[in-house]
Amino acid sequence: MSLVENEKIPEKIEKILRQTDYTDNVAREKLKEFNYDEIAVIRSYLGIKEKPKQQIKSVNQEIYKQLRTRLDTNMRDYKDRVERGEAKQI
């Protein structure tokens, strides 16, 4: 760990102490445990888990994902307009 990071440790500990009910010693231990990432310490305290990122395996998968998202949004908007009586009658 560099000298600059050593100087920022007290700031990181203060941030952890403001967001959790950890003591100073526990905050230091957790900071070391999470590789000096204060956000990871706070997320762990709050029980927030990282979502694994979905990896798109091909260009076609990305294209179809975007098409499905667009169609779902359009259908949701259309249903809302029908419920409000704003849909165009043929």
C-alpha positions as CSV (number, residue, x, y, z in Angstrom):
1,M,0.0,0.0,0.0
2,S,1.4,3.4,-0.9
3,L,2.0,6.4,1.3
4,V,-1.0,8.2,-0.2
5,E,-3.3,5.3,0.7
6,N,-1.9,5.2,4.2
7,E,-2.8,8.9,4.7
8,K,-6.4,8.2,3.5
9,I,-7.0,5.3,6.0
10,P,-8.3,7.6,8.8
11,E,-10.7,9.2,6.3
12,K,-11.9,5.8,5.3
13,I,-12.3,4.7,8.9
14,E,-14.3,7.8,9.6
15,K,-16.6,7.1,6.7
16,I,-17.2,3.5,7.9
17,L,-17.8,4.7,11.5
18,R,-20.5,7.2,10.2
19,Q,-22.3,4.5,8.2
20,T,-22.1,1.6,10.7
21,D,-22.0,1.0,14.4
22,Y,-18.5,-0.5,14.3
23,T,-15.9,0.6,16.8
24,D,-12.6,2.0,15.5
25,N,-10.8,-1.3,16.0
26,V,-13.5,-3.3,14.2
27,A,-13.6,-0.8,11.3
28,R,-9.8,-1.1,10.9
29,E,-10.0,-4.9,10.8
30,K,-12.9,-4.9,8.3
31,L,-11.0,-2.4,6.2
32,K,-8.0,-4.7,6.1
33,E,-10.3,-7.7,5.4
34,F,-11.9,-5.9,2.4
35,N,-8.5,-4.8,1.0
36,Y,-9.0,-1.1,2.1
37,D,-12.3,-0.7,0.2
38,E,-14.5,1.3,2.5
39,I,-17.6,0.9,0.2
40,A,-17.2,-2.9,0.3
41,V,-17.1,-2.8,4.2
42,I,-20.3,-0.7,4.3
43,R,-22.1,-2.9,1.8
44,S,-21.1,-6.0,3.8
45,Y,-22.5,-4.3,7.0
46,L,-25.8,-3.5,5.3
47,G,-26.0,-7.0,3.7
48,I,-25.8,-5.8,0.1
49,K,-24.3,-8.4,-2.1
50,E,-22.7,-7.8,-5.5
51,K,-24.8,-8.9,-8.4
52,P,-22.8,-11.0,-10.9
53,K,-22.6,-9.2,-14.2
54,Q,-24.3,-11.0,-17.0
55,Q,-21.9,-11.6,-19.8
56,I,-23.2,-11.4,-23.3
57,K,-21.7,-14.2,-25.2
58,S,-22.3,-13.0,-28.8
59,V,-23.5,-10.0,-30.8
60,N,-26.7,-11.7,-31.6
61,Q,-27.5,-12.2,-27.9
62,E,-27.0,-8.5,-27.3
63,I,-29.2,-7.6,-30.3
64,Y,-32.1,-9.8,-29.2
65,K,-31.7,-8.6,-25.6
66,Q,-32.1,-5.0,-26.8
67,L,-35.1,-6.0,-29.0
68,R,-36.9,-7.7,-26.2
69,T,-36.3,-4.8,-23.9
70,R,-37.6,-2.3,-26.5
71,L,-40.7,-4.5,-27.3
72,D,-41.5,-5.0,-23.6
73,T,-41.3,-1.2,-23.0
74,N,-43.6,-0.5,-26.0
75,M,-46.1,-3.1,-24.9
76,R,-46.2,-1.7,-21.4
77,D,-46.7,1.8,-22.7
78,Y,-49.5,0.6,-25.0
79,K,-51.3,-1.2,-22.2
80,D,-51.1,2.0,-20.1
81,R,-52.6,4.0,-23.0
82,V,-55.4,1.5,-23.5
83,E,-56.3,1.6,-19.7
84,R,-56.4,5.4,-19.9
85,G,-58.5,5.3,-23.1
86,E,-55.9,7.0,-25.2
87,A,-55.2,4.2,-27.6
88,K,-56.0,4.8,-31.2
89,Q,-59.2,3.0,-32.4
90,I,-59.0,1.4,-35.8
